[in-house]
Amino acid sequence: MGCLMAAEKDELARFVGTWKGTGNSEDTPYSRKSAQDGTTFCQWSSMQAFLVCDQEHSAPGGRARDLSVYTYDESSHKYRFFNLGQDGHHTAIGIELRKDEVIYQSDPGEDDPKTVFRTVNKWESPDRYTYRAEFSTDNGKHWTTMASGVSVRVR
């Protein structure tokens, strides 16, 4: 895989820079009530095929570090998102990029095929977006918010 095509690269370029985020989690079966904050630094890989984001954020056990990678799969014409945590958690999902939104949504689990999770980033300007993390127990018909907040580009 070489460099991303210009259009696909432009879609992912909205993340480039340093972002500061704040928000709140709610008490749900999948989250605990708490304040959230984090810093994310995103830059292109040396061959421009991947956008790599290093993040430090609040977590239930204290501070946590994650590494996220965004790319575009030319064969399927889909964007992909990979997340790796120092605690061993990992995620690989497709994402949908729209003009003013980015939607990350999990596939249903094998143990509970009706439960799905998603995060919706809604861009208010090139340097600010709101986010909400949600779950659905009816395969996406109704959503319950687990967390919400705002991220602002500081550089």
Beta strands, then each sheet from edge to edge (+ up, - down):
strand 1: 17-25
strand 2: 34-44
strand 3: 51-59
strand 4: 62-73
strand 5: 78-85
strand 6: 90-97
strand 7: 101-105
strand 8: 116-125
strand 9: 128-136
strand 10: 144-153
sheet 1: 1+ 2- 3+ 4- 5+ 6- 7+ 8- 9+ 10- 1+
end
